Amino acid sequence: MADVSKSLHLRRMVLVWGVFGCATLASASTGHKESITSVQPSIGPASAASGFRFIDNKDGTITDRSAQITWMRCIFGQRWSEPSGRCTGNALTLNMSEAREAIQRFNASESFHQDWRLPSLTELARIASNHPNLEGSRINAQDFPGTPPGFFWTGSAKASGGYEPLWYAISFGQEGFRAVSAESKLFVRLVRQGN
């Protein structure tokens, strides 16, 4: 069982390193390598340069067609303004318990979709860019405007031998990813399956 956990952890690490270091994914079990073209920055929603990867739903969400998931364009605490095409309000930083409670309240208040959640490490890594935008964040500013170069929660726990559970977090700055305590205060970007 430990070998399976170690192998999954290594695969996750290789994928994230590929996003933040070089653009290559290598399977830990087979050694097979493939290019990760989906992490390259796009020019905008449904742009030709992105290969129509992202579709703007015109409701504050954007669908990643290649991953078949839908993202909130704004960080938790902000609201989407369709006329301006920007996020307004203050992005919140929450610890893991606060984030889970806030997501539960958000889902209870939603009338259409009630399955918003924290992204996995892999999902969040897929929207990172290899190059910073004009705001200093490593994410497409047209698809995800106002994203600070700070750390964001993932729903991916790190196997740890200690008493305190650790969670993976990804920074859209230069830091990459790391395992953090559940008491850390980080940004939250929600995702859901489908469109």
Secondary structure, 3 states (H helix, E strand, C coil): CHHHHHHHHHHHHHHHHHHHCCCEEECCCCCCEEECHHHCCCCCCCCCCCCCCEEECCCCEEEECCCCEEEECCCCCCEEECCCCEEECCCCCECHHHHHHHHHHHHHHCCCCCCCECCCHHHHHHCECCCCCCCCCCECCCCCCCCCCCEEEEEEEECCCCCCCEEEEEECCCCCEEEEECCCCEECCCEEECC
